[in-house]
Structure formats: structure tokens, C-alpha cells
Amino acid sequence: MNKPANPSPALTVSIESFSYRKGLPAPPTEHGGGFVFDCRCVPNPGREERFKALTGQNQAVADYLRERSEASAFELHCFALIEQAVSSYLERGFNSLEVAFGCTGGQHRSVYFAEKLAAKLQSVKNVTVKLSHRDMPR
């Protein structure tokens, strides 16, 4: 992702995973800018017994999803759109962006993509990342 030419105020990107069974995340309190991505178009590792007790933070689940072309395509397209928004928000001096990933149970796919995006954005200058998993089992 290209860095903006001029230093800009910090942008906080709040990333949340959630379960559609428990409803959409609450709207942001700021200007309302952001995205909600539906991960249910990606194969569900939770349908396989070996993954049921795991989450998108576990390496076995990450490996399963990384091997699926649907997951790679989903990541490519979602992250490109988010990167475009981050660059624009930084250039325009916006201070917050909300990104949410939802799946059926809020445990596997949404957690995986939220974690991947958070890791990717950690290195972007003037961006602070806040990551939360609303419905992931504790």
C-alpha cells in the first residue's frame, strides 16, 4: 500500500469479527465510515469435526483457509478495498475507519480475516489498529 506523501493525523482502524447469528455490530459512533464483509461465501472450517473447538487464530484453521481459493480471492478483493479507503482516509485527515468481518458463528472465518487484516495494517504509518472478536468463544 502506498504511503501518503504528507504526514497526516493518526487513523484508527477498528477491526471486529462477529457472528451473524447474534446480529450485526453496532454502528460506529464517529462518522459512520467503514465496511462489513460477509465471510460466509468462504468454505466453513467449522463444519469439519477437527476444527469445531478451534478458532481462526489457530494455525490449523489458518492453513485450511489459506489453501482455499475462495478465501484467497475474498482476501484479495476485500483487502484491496480497505487499503484504498485507508489511503484516502489518511490523505483526507479522517480519524476512524470501522471494518467488520462476519460469519455464521463468529469463530473461524471472520476471526481469521480480522486477524490477517490487523497484521497487515500494523505496519502502515499513522495507522493504529484496534482488534476485537465480539462472539469468539473464550
Secondary structure, DSSP 8 states (H G I E B T S, - for coil): ----SS----EEEEEEEEEGGG------SSS--EEEEEGGGS--GGGSGGGTT--TTSHHHHHHHHT-HHHHHHHHHHHHHHHHHHHHHHHHT--EEEEEEEESSSSSHHHHHHHHHHHHHTTSTTEEEEEEETT---
